[in-house]
Amino acid sequence: MIALVSDLGGGKTTFVRGLASGAGSPDRVSSPSFTLTNVYQAPPLTLQHFDFYRLQAPGLLRDELAEVIADPLNVVVIEWAAIVEDVLPSDHLTINIRVTGETSRDYELYCPEPLAYLLPAAARRMERA
């Protein structure tokens, strides 16, 4: 599960577009701001893309979200995840995206130890030093 954090227009959906493409999905990625969720196929995985910016009653989606997260064949990416933080697994990757220019971003990853294998080897060495 990946939580994306940034300001409006920070590049969260663009990040998901790259993730879907890298996973081999032929689907067109768009922001789920008005639909709350979009699903993209990248066999054998399914990319579940949530955007909770406009969600006013998170209780309605908690059960569905917990079920989606529990499926190991789902890659779950959530924009504005703080709204449903109590449902998220403790072992999830958080990516902070900071706008540094019109077409540039800085990415900061927060990765719990059980997910450390996701980090580049150089970052793991620096983290343990």
FITORVEX-14398 format. One record per atom (N, C-alpha, C): atom name; x, y, z; residue number from 1. Coordinates in Angstrom, 2 decimals, padded with zeros to 5 digits. Atoms other than C-alpha are relative to their C-alpha. Example, Ala and Ser with C-alpha at 12.3 -4.5 7.8 and 13.67 -1.06 7.14 Angstrom:
2
+------+---------+---------+---------+-----+
: atom :       X :       Y :       Z :   n :
+------+---------+---------+---------+-----+
:    N :  000.89 : -001.19 :  000.00 :   1 :
:   CA :  012.30 : -004.50 :  007.80 :   1 :
:    C :  000.90 :  001.20 :  000.00 :   1 :
:    N : -000.82 : -001.19 : -000.06 :   2 :
:   CA :  013.67 : -001.06 :  007.14 :   2 :
:    C : -000.77 :  001.09 :  000.73 :   2 :
+------+---------+---------+---------+-----+
//
This chain:
129
+------+---------+---------+---------+-----+
: atom :       X :       Y :       Z :   n :
+------+---------+---------+---------+-----+
:    N :  000.84 : -001.15 :  000.00 :   1 :
:   CA :  000.00 :  000.00 :  000.00 :   1 :
:    C :  000.89 :  001.23 :  000.00 :   1 :
:    N : -000.79 : -001.21 :  000.14 :   2 :
:   CA :  001.34 :  003.39 : -000.99 :   2 :
:    C : -000.89 :  001.21 :  000.28 :   2 :
:    N :  000.70 : -001.25 : -000.28 :   3 :
:   CA :  000.18 :  006.69 :  000.48 :   3 :
:    C :  000.80 :  001.13 : -000.66 :   3 :
:    N : -000.65 : -001.13 :  000.67 :   4 :
:   CA :  000.95 :  009.73 : -001.69 :   4 :
:    C : -000.41 :  001.28 :  000.70 :   4 :
:    N :  000.24 : -001.24 : -000.71 :   5 :
:   CA :  001.30 :  013.08 :  000.04 :   5 :
:    C :  000.60 :  001.15 : -000.79 :   5 :
:    N : -000.48 : -001.24 :  000.60 :   6 :
:   CA :  001.55 :  016.46 : -001.66 :   6 :
:    C : -001.15 :  000.99 : -000.06 :   6 :
:    N :  001.02 : -001.03 :  000.16 :   7 :
:   CA : -000.29 :  019.69 : -002.26 :   7 :
:    C : -000.82 : -000.29 : -001.25 :   7 :
:    N :  000.77 :  000.09 :  001.24 :   8 :
:   CA : -002.97 :  020.03 : -004.92 :   8 :
:    C :  000.92 :  000.31 : -001.17 :   8 :
:    N : -000.84 : -000.22 :  001.17 :   9 :
:   CA : -001.32 :  019.77 : -008.32 :   9 :
:    C :  001.44 : -000.41 :  000.19 :   9 :
:    N : -001.37 :  000.37 : -000.32 :  10 :
:   CA :  001.76 :  018.22 : -006.77 :  10 :
:    C :  000.58 : -001.13 : -000.83 :  10 :
:    N : -000.50 :  001.07 :  000.84 :  11 :
:   CA :  002.00 :  015.30 : -009.17 :  11 :
:    C : -000.36 : -001.40 :  000.46 :  11 :
:    N :  000.38 :  001.32 : -000.50 :  12 :
:   CA :  000.29 :  012.46 : -007.32 :  12 :
:    C : -000.54 : -000.89 : -001.12 :  12 :
:    N :  000.57 :  000.80 :  001.09 :  13 :
:   CA : -001.75 :  011.29 : -010.31 :  13 :
:    C :  001.05 : -000.29 : -001.07 :  13 :
:    N : -001.09 :  000.23 :  000.96 :  14 :
:   CA :  001.27 :  011.71 : -012.59 :  14 :
:    C :  000.89 : -001.13 :  000.49 :  14 :
:    N : -000.78 :  001.10 : -000.57 :  15 :
:   CA :  003.18 :  009.43 : -010.22 :  15 :
:    C : -000.71 : -001.33 : -000.26 :  15 :
:    N :  000.76 :  001.23 :  000.23 :  16 :
:   CA :  000.39 :  006.83 : -010.48 :  16 :
:    C :  000.03 : -000.38 : -001.47 :  16 :
:    N : -000.08 :  000.26 :  001.44 :  17 :
:   CA :  000.46 :  007.17 : -014.27 :  17 :
:    C :  001.31 : -000.74 : -000.32 :  17 :
:    N : -001.30 :  000.65 :  000.21 :  18 :
:   CA :  004.17 :  006.24 : -014.22 :  18 :
:    C :  000.05 : -001.39 :  000.62 :  18 :
:    N :  000.05 :  001.30 : -000.67 :  19 :
:   CA :  003.57 :  003.41 : -011.77 :  19 :
:    C : -000.78 : -001.01 : -000.84 :  19 :
:    N :  000.81 :  000.89 :  000.83 :  20 :
:   CA :  000.82 :  001.93 : -013.95 :  20 :
:    C :  000.73 : -000.39 : -001.27 :  20 :
:    N : -000.75 :  000.26 :  001.23 :  21 :
:   CA :  002.92 :  002.25 : -017.07 :  21 :
:    C :  001.14 : -000.97 :  000.27 :  21 :
:    N : -001.11 :  000.87 : -000.36 :  22 :
:   CA :  005.91 :  000.65 : -015.36 :  22 :
:    C : -000.43 : -001.41 :  000.34 :  22 :
:    N :  000.53 :  001.32 : -000.32 :  23 :
:   CA :  003.71 : -002.23 : -014.21 :  23 :
:    C : -000.56 : -000.71 : -001.23 :  23 :
:    N :  000.47 :  000.60 :  001.23 :  24 :
:   CA :  002.65 : -002.82 : -017.80 :  24 :
:    C : -001.47 :  000.21 : -000.31 :  24 :
:    N :  001.42 : -000.24 :  000.26 :  25 :
:   CA : -000.88 : -001.45 : -017.67 :  25 :
:    C : -000.18 :  000.83 : -001.27 :  25 :
:    N :  000.30 : -000.79 :  001.20 :  26 :
:   CA : -002.24 : -000.27 : -021.02 :  26 :
:    C : -001.10 :  001.04 :  000.26 :  26 :
:    N :  001.13 : -000.87 : -000.33 :  27 :
:   CA : -005.02 :  001.63 : -019.22 :  27 :
:    C :  000.40 :  001.46 :  000.07 :  27 :
:    N : -000.21 : -001.45 : -000.10 :  28 :
:   CA : -005.35 :  005.40 : -019.37 :  28 :
:    C : -000.25 :  000.42 :  001.45 :  28 :
:    N :  000.09 : -000.40 : -001.40 :  29 :
:   CA : -004.69 :  006.80 : -015.89 :  29 :
:    C : -000.52 :  001.43 :  000.10 :  29 :
:    N :  000.53 : -001.34 : -000.24 :  30 :
:   CA : -006.76 :  009.75 : -014.72 :  30 :
:    C : -000.26 :  000.17 :  001.49 :  30 :
:    N :  000.23 : -000.28 : -001.40 :  31 :
:   CA : -007.41 :  011.43 : -011.42 :  31 :
:    C : -001.38 : -000.49 :  000.43 :  31 :
:    N :  001.30 :  000.45 : -000.48 :  32 :
:   CA : -010.16 :  009.76 : -009.40 :  32 :
:    C : -000.64 :  000.99 :  000.98 :  32 :
:    N :  000.50 : -001.01 : -000.94 :  33 :
:   CA : -010.99 :  013.04 : -007.60 :  33 :
:    C : -001.52 : -000.01 :  000.13 :  33 :
:    N :  001.46 : -000.04 : -000.05 :  34 :
:   CA : -014.67 :  012.84 : -008.50 :  34 :
:    C : -000.63 : -001.38 :  000.13 :  34 :
:    N :  000.53 :  001.36 : -000.08 :  35 :
:   CA : -015.09 :  009.06 : -008.63 :  35 :
:    C :  000.51 : -000.75 :  001.23 :  35 :
:    N : -000.67 :  000.56 : -001.17 :  36 :
:   CA : -012.93 :  008.28 : -005.54 :  36 :
:    C :  000.97 : -001.13 : -000.31 :  36 :
:    N : -000.91 :  001.11 :  000.30 :  37 :
:   CA : -011.35 :  005.23 : -007.16 :  37 :
:    C :  000.01 : -000.31 : -001.50 :  37 :
:    N : -000.17 :  000.52 :  001.35 :  38 :
:   CA : -010.00 :  004.04 : -010.49 :  38 :
:    C :  000.77 : -001.30 :  000.11 :  38 :
:    N : -000.65 :  001.31 : -000.01 :  39 :
:   CA : -008.86 :  000.52 : -011.28 :  39 :
:    C :  000.71 : -000.19 : -001.34 :  39 :
:    N : -000.80 :  000.23 :  001.20 :  40 :
:   CA : -006.08 : -000.32 : -013.74 :  40 :
:    C :  000.53 : -001.42 :  000.04 :  40 :
:    N : -000.47 :  001.38 :  000.08 :  41 :
:   CA : -005.12 : -003.79 : -014.92 :  41 :
:    C :  001.47 : -000.03 : -000.44 :  41 :
:    N : -001.40 :  000.23 :  000.32 :  42 :
:   CA : -001.45 : -004.80 : -014.94 :  42 :
:    C :  000.30 : -001.45 :  000.39 :  42 :
:    N : -000.07 :  001.41 : -000.38 :  43 :
:   CA : -001.67 : -008.61 : -014.92 :  43 :
:    C :  001.41 : -000.44 :  000.39 :  43 :
:    N :  001.07 :  000.60 : -000.79 :  44 :
:   CA : -001.23 : -010.40 : -012.67 :  44 :
:    C : -000.56 :  000.93 :  001.08 :  44 :
:    N :  000.41 : -000.94 : -001.05 :  45 :
:   CA : -001.75 : -007.29 : -010.51 :  45 :
:    C : -001.13 :  000.91 : -000.47 :  45 :
:    N :  000.99 : -001.04 :  000.24 :  46 :
:   CA : -004.55 : -004.78 : -010.23 :  46 :
:    C :  000.43 :  001.21 :  000.79 :  46 :
:    N : -000.36 : -001.25 : -000.66 :  47 :
:   CA : -003.68 : -001.18 : -009.43 :  47 :
:    C : -001.29 :  000.72 :  000.39 :  47 :
:    N :  001.18 : -000.68 : -000.55 :  48 :
:   CA : -006.35 :  000.36 : -007.20 :  48 :
:    C :  000.44 :  001.40 :  000.42 :  48 :
:    N : -000.41 : -001.39 : -000.20 :  49 :
:   CA : -006.03 :  004.17 : -007.23 :  49 :
:    C : -001.14 :  000.76 :  000.67 :  49 :
:    N :  001.02 : -000.73 : -000.76 :  50 :
:   CA : -007.98 :  006.07 : -004.56 :  50 :
:    C :  000.42 :  001.46 :  000.15 :  50 :
:    N : -000.23 : -001.43 : -000.28 :  51 :
:   CA : -008.30 :  009.84 : -004.13 :  51 :
:    C : -001.10 :  000.44 :  000.96 :  51 :
:    N :  000.99 : -000.33 : -001.03 :  52 :
:   CA : -010.00 :  010.90 : -000.90 :  52 :
:    C : -000.10 :  001.49 :  000.28 :  52 :
:    N :  000.03 : -001.44 : -000.22 :  53 :
:   CA : -009.64 :  014.67 : -001.31 :  53 :
:    C : -001.41 :  000.50 :  000.26 :  53 :
:    N :  001.38 : -000.47 : -000.12 :  54 :
:   CA : -013.40 :  015.16 : -001.66 :  54 :
:    C : -000.86 : -000.89 :  000.90 :  54 :
:    N :  000.76 :  000.94 : -000.83 :  55 :
:   CA : -014.43 :  012.33 :  000.68 :  55 :
:    C : -000.43 :  000.68 :  001.30 :  55 :
:    N :  000.52 : -000.66 : -001.20 :  56 :
:   CA : -016.68 :  013.74 :  003.38 :  56 :
:    C : -000.42 : -000.99 :  001.08 :  56 :
:    N :  000.42 :  001.02 : -000.96 :  57 :
:   CA : -017.82 :  010.51 :  005.04 :  57 :
:    C :  000.85 : -001.25 : -000.19 :  57 :
:    N : -000.91 :  001.12 :  000.24 :  58 :
:   CA : -014.84 :  008.14 :  005.17 :  58 :
:    C : -000.52 : -001.34 :  000.50 :  58 :
:    N :  000.54 :  001.25 : -000.53 :  59 :
:   CA : -016.82 :  005.56 :  007.14 :  59 :
:    C : -000.61 : -000.87 : -001.07 :  59 :
:    N :  000.65 :  000.74 :  001.08 :  60 :
:   CA : -018.62 :  004.56 :  003.95 :  60 :
:    C :  000.98 : -000.87 : -000.78 :  60 :
:    N : -000.98 :  000.72 :  000.81 :  61 :
:   CA : -015.42 :  003.38 :  002.29 :  61 :
:    C :  000.95 : -000.87 :  000.81 :  61 :
:    N : -000.97 :  000.70 : -000.83 :  62 :
:   CA : -013.52 :  001.90 :  005.23 :  62 :
:    C :  000.00 : -001.51 : -000.23 :  62 :
:    N :  000.07 :  001.46 :  000.18 :  63 :
:   CA : -014.76 : -001.69 :  004.80 :  63 :
:    C :  000.50 : -000.40 : -001.38 :  63 :
:    N : -000.44 :  000.30 :  001.37 :  64 :
:   CA : -014.26 : -001.67 :  001.03 :  64 :
:    C :  001.52 :  000.16 : -000.11 :  64 :
:    N : -001.44 : -000.25 :  000.07 :  65 :
:   CA : -010.78 : -000.18 :  001.42 :  65 :
:    C :  000.78 : -001.09 :  000.72 :  65 :
:    N : -000.68 :  001.05 : -000.75 :  66 :
:   CA : -009.77 : -002.73 :  004.06 :  66 :
:    C :  000.04 : -001.30 : -000.81 :  66 :
:    N :  000.07 :  001.21 :  000.84 :  67 :
:   CA : -010.89 : -005.55 :  001.72 :  67 :
:    C :  000.96 :  000.10 : -001.18 :  67 :
:    N : -000.88 : -000.20 :  001.15 :  68 :
:   CA : -008.99 : -004.10 : -001.24 :  68 :
:    C :  001.46 : -000.12 :  000.43 :  68 :
:    N : -001.38 :  000.05 : -000.51 :  69 :
:   CA : -005.81 : -003.67 :  000.83 :  69 :
:    C :  000.41 : -001.42 :  000.34 :  69 :
:    N : -000.31 :  001.36 : -000.44 :  70 :
:   CA : -006.03 : -007.26 :  002.09 :  70 :
:    C :  000.33 : -000.94 : -001.16 :  70 :
:    N : -000.24 :  000.87 :  001.15 :  71 :
:   CA : -005.86 : -008.73 : -001.43 :  71 :
:    C :  001.44 :  000.18 : -000.48 :  71 :
:    N : -001.42 : -000.13 :  000.38 :  72 :
:   CA : -002.17 : -009.46 : -002.22 :  72 :
:    C :  000.24 :  000.29 : -001.48 :  72 :
:    N : -000.17 : -000.31 :  001.42 :  73 :
:   CA : -002.78 : -009.03 : -005.96 :  73 :
:    C : -000.39 :  001.43 : -000.33 :  73 :
:    N :  000.31 : -001.41 :  000.20 :  74 :
:   CA : -003.86 : -005.43 : -005.47 :  74 :
:    C :  001.19 :  000.86 :  000.42 :  74 :
:    N : -000.93 : -001.06 : -000.38 :  75 :
:   CA : -001.37 : -002.58 : -005.52 :  75 :
:    C : -000.90 :  001.20 :  000.28 :  75 :
:    N :  000.91 : -001.06 : -000.41 :  76 :
:   CA : -003.19 :  000.14 : -003.60 :  76 :
:    C :  000.78 :  001.29 :  000.18 :  76 :
:    N : -000.61 : -001.32 : -000.11 :  77 :
:   CA : -002.25 :  003.79 : -004.02 :  77 :
:    C : -001.09 :  000.97 :  000.43 :  77 :
:    N :  001.01 : -000.89 : -000.55 :  78 :
:   CA : -004.07 :  006.41 : -001.98 :  78 :
:    C :  000.53 :  001.43 :  000.04 :  78 :
:    N : -000.25 : -001.43 : -000.12 :  79 :
:   CA : -004.04 :  010.16 : -002.44 :  79 :
:    C : -000.86 :  000.51 :  001.16 :  79 :
:    N :  000.69 : -000.56 : -001.18 :  80 :
:   CA : -005.03 :  012.12 :  000.71 :  80 :
:    C : -000.35 : -001.12 :  000.98 :  80 :
:    N :  000.22 :  001.18 : -000.84 :  81 :
:   CA : -004.64 :  008.96 :  002.83 :  81 :
:    C : -000.26 :  000.33 :  001.46 :  81 :
:    N :  000.20 : -000.35 : -001.40 :  82 :
:   CA : -004.76 :  010.82 :  006.16 :  82 :
:    C : -001.47 : -000.11 :  000.41 :  82 :
:    N :  001.43 :  000.06 : -000.27 :  83 :
:   CA : -008.55 :  010.77 :  005.88 :  83 :
:    C : -000.42 : -001.40 :  000.46 :  83 :
:    N :  000.34 :  001.39 : -000.36 :  84 :
:   CA : -008.59 :  006.96 :  006.27 :  84 :
:    C :  001.18 : -000.68 :  000.71 :  84 :
:    N : -001.23 :  000.52 : -000.61 :  85 :
:   CA : -005.38 :  006.54 :  008.25 :  85 :
:    C : -000.24 : -001.17 :  000.94 :  85 :
:    N :  000.26 :  001.08 : -000.95 :  86 :
:   CA : -007.01 :  004.27 :  010.84 :  86 :
:    C : -000.26 : -001.35 : -000.67 :  86 :
:    N :  000.24 :  001.24 :  000.74 :  87 :
:   CA : -007.72 :  001.66 :  008.13 :  87 :
:    C :  001.29 : -000.53 : -000.62 :  87 :
:    N : -001.22 :  000.38 :  000.71 :  88 :
:   CA : -004.24 :  001.62 :  006.62 :  88 :
:    C :  000.85 : -000.97 :  000.82 :  88 :
:    N : -000.91 :  000.89 : -000.71 :  89 :
:   CA : -001.83 : -001.17 :  007.47 :  89 :
:    C :  001.19 :  000.80 :  000.52 :  89 :
:    N : -001.14 : -000.75 : -000.57 :  90 :
:   CA :  001.04 : -000.03 :  009.69 :  90 :
:    C :  001.21 : -000.07 : -000.93 :  90 :
:    N : -001.11 :  000.16 :  000.93 :  91 :
:   CA :  003.48 : -001.34 :  007.09 :  91 :
:    C : -000.40 :  000.48 : -001.39 :  91 :
:    N :  000.27 : -000.53 :  001.33 :  92 :
:   CA :  002.82 :  000.98 :  004.20 :  92 :
:    C :  001.04 :  001.05 : -000.35 :  92 :
:    N : -000.96 : -000.96 :  000.52 :  93 :
:   CA :  005.04 :  003.12 :  002.05 :  93 :
:    C : -000.68 :  001.35 : -000.14 :  93 :
:    N :  000.51 : -001.36 :  000.18 :  94 :
:   CA :  004.52 :  006.88 :  002.18 :  94 :
:    C :  001.00 :  000.76 : -000.86 :  94 :
:    N : -000.84 : -000.79 :  000.90 :  95 :
:   CA :  005.83 :  009.07 : -000.61 :  95 :
:    C : -000.47 :  001.44 :  000.06 :  95 :
:    N :  000.28 : -001.44 : -000.01 :  96 :
:   CA :  005.96 :  012.82 : -000.05 :  96 :
:    C :  000.56 :  000.60 : -001.28 :  96 :
:    N : -000.40 : -000.63 :  001.25 :  97 :
:   CA :  006.07 :  014.78 : -003.29 :  97 :
:    C : -000.02 :  001.50 :  000.21 :  97 :
:    N : -000.11 : -001.45 : -000.16 :  98 :
:   CA :  007.30 :  018.37 : -003.18 :  98 :
:    C :  000.35 :  000.62 : -001.33 :  98 :
:    N : -000.23 : -000.70 :  001.25 :  99 :
:   CA :  007.08 :  020.68 : -006.15 :  99 :
:    C :  001.24 :  000.88 :  000.16 :  99 :
:    N : -001.22 : -000.81 : -000.05 : 100 :
:   CA :  010.50 :  022.21 : -006.86 : 100 :
:    C :  000.14 :  000.90 : -001.23 : 100 :
:    N :  000.00 : -000.80 :  001.23 : 101 :
:   CA :  009.74 :  023.74 : -010.26 : 101 :
:    C : -001.19 : -000.41 : -000.85 : 101 :
:    N :  001.16 :  000.28 :  000.85 : 102 :
:   CA :  007.21 :  023.73 : -013.06 : 102 :
:    C : -000.07 : -001.47 : -000.43 : 102 :
:    N : -000.02 :  001.40 :  000.44 : 103 :
:   CA :  008.31 :  020.28 : -014.21 : 103 :
:    C :  000.91 : -000.87 :  000.85 : 103 :
:    N : -000.89 :  000.80 : -000.85 : 104 :
:   CA :  010.41 :  019.05 : -011.29 : 104 :
:    C : -000.62 : -000.22 :  001.37 : 104 :
:    N :  000.51 :  000.39 : -001.31 : 105 :
:   CA :  009.61 :  017.30 : -008.03 : 105 :
:    C :  001.12 : -000.65 :  000.81 : 105 :
:    N : -000.84 :  000.77 : -000.91 : 106 :
:   CA :  011.48 :  016.01 : -005.00 : 106 :
:    C : -000.88 : -001.06 :  000.64 : 106 :
:    N :  000.74 :  001.10 : -000.60 : 107 :
:   CA :  010.39 :  012.65 : -003.60 : 107 :
:    C :  000.71 : -000.42 :  001.27 : 107 :
:    N : -000.53 :  000.48 : -001.27 : 108 :
:   CA :  010.87 :  011.59 :  000.00 : 108 :
:    C : -000.81 : -001.22 :  000.41 : 108 :
:    N :  000.67 :  001.25 : -000.33 : 109 :
:   CA :  010.09 :  008.01 :  000.97 : 109 :
:    C :  000.12 : -000.30 :  001.48 : 109 :
:    N :  000.03 :  000.51 : -001.36 : 110 :
:   CA :  009.07 :  006.79 :  004.41 : 110 :
:    C : -000.38 : -001.46 : -000.10 : 110 :
:    N :  000.16 :  001.43 :  000.24 : 111 :
:   CA :  009.46 :  003.05 :  004.46 : 111 :
:    C :  000.26 : -000.75 :  001.31 : 111 :
:    N : -000.24 :  000.79 : -001.21 : 112 :
:   CA :  008.95 :  000.82 :  007.52 : 112 :
:    C :  000.94 : -001.17 : -000.30 : 112 :
:    N : -001.00 :  001.05 :  000.15 : 113 :
:   CA :  011.54 : -001.91 :  008.06 : 113 :
:    C : -000.49 : -001.20 : -000.82 : 113 :
:    N :  000.43 :  001.16 :  000.79 : 114 :
:   CA :  009.39 : -004.76 :  006.66 : 114 :
:    C : -000.07 :  000.27 : -001.51 : 114 :
:    N :  000.04 : -000.34 :  001.42 : 115 :
:   CA :  009.28 : -002.89 :  003.33 : 115 :
:    C :  001.33 :  000.56 : -000.51 : 115 :
:    N : -001.30 : -000.57 :  000.36 : 116 :
:   CA :  012.96 : -001.88 :  003.25 : 116 :
:    C :  000.54 : -000.56 : -001.32 : 116 :
:    N : -000.45 :  000.58 :  001.27 : 117 :
:   CA :  013.51 : -004.20 :  000.27 : 117 :
:    C : -000.42 :  000.87 : -001.19 : 117 :
:    N :  000.45 : -000.88 :  001.08 : 118 :
:   CA :  011.67 : -001.56 : -001.81 : 118 :
:    C :  000.98 :  001.13 : -000.28 : 118 :
:    N : -000.94 : -001.10 :  000.15 : 119 :
:   CA :  014.44 :  000.97 : -001.28 : 119 :
:    C :  001.20 : -000.44 : -000.82 : 119 :
:    N : -001.25 :  000.34 :  000.71 : 120 :
:   CA :  017.48 :  001.12 : -003.56 : 120 :
:    C :  001.06 : -000.43 :  001.00 : 120 :
:    N : -001.04 :  000.53 : -000.89 : 121 :
:   CA :  020.48 : -000.69 : -002.10 : 121 :
:    C :  000.81 :  001.11 :  000.65 : 121 :
:    N : -000.78 : -001.11 : -000.56 : 122 :
:   CA :  022.39 :  002.60 : -001.61 : 122 :
:    C : -000.74 :  000.65 :  001.14 : 122 :
:    N :  000.80 : -000.62 : -001.06 : 123 :
:   CA :  019.55 :  004.04 :  000.47 : 123 :
:    C : -000.04 : -000.90 :  001.23 : 123 :
:    N :  000.01 :  000.92 : -001.16 : 124 :
:   CA :  019.42 :  000.90 :  002.64 : 124 :
:    C :  001.32 :  000.07 :  000.75 : 124 :
:    N : -001.31 : -000.09 : -000.66 : 125 :
:   CA :  023.16 :  001.18 :  003.32 : 125 :
:    C :  000.09 :  001.29 :  000.81 : 125 :
:    N : -000.07 : -001.28 : -000.71 : 126 :
:   CA :  022.86 :  004.86 :  004.28 : 126 :
:    C : -000.88 : -000.02 :  001.23 : 126 :
:    N :  000.93 :  000.05 : -001.09 : 127 :
:   CA :  019.87 :  004.17 :  006.51 : 127 :
:    C :  000.55 : -000.78 :  001.18 : 127 :
:    N : -000.53 :  000.85 : -001.07 : 128 :
:   CA :  021.72 :  001.50 :  008.49 : 128 :
:    C :  001.31 :  000.54 :  000.56 : 128 :
:    N : -001.30 : -000.52 : -000.44 : 129 :
:   CA :  024.97 :  003.48 :  008.80 : 129 :
:    C : -000.13 :  000.87 :  001.23 : 129 :
+------+---------+---------+---------+-----+
//
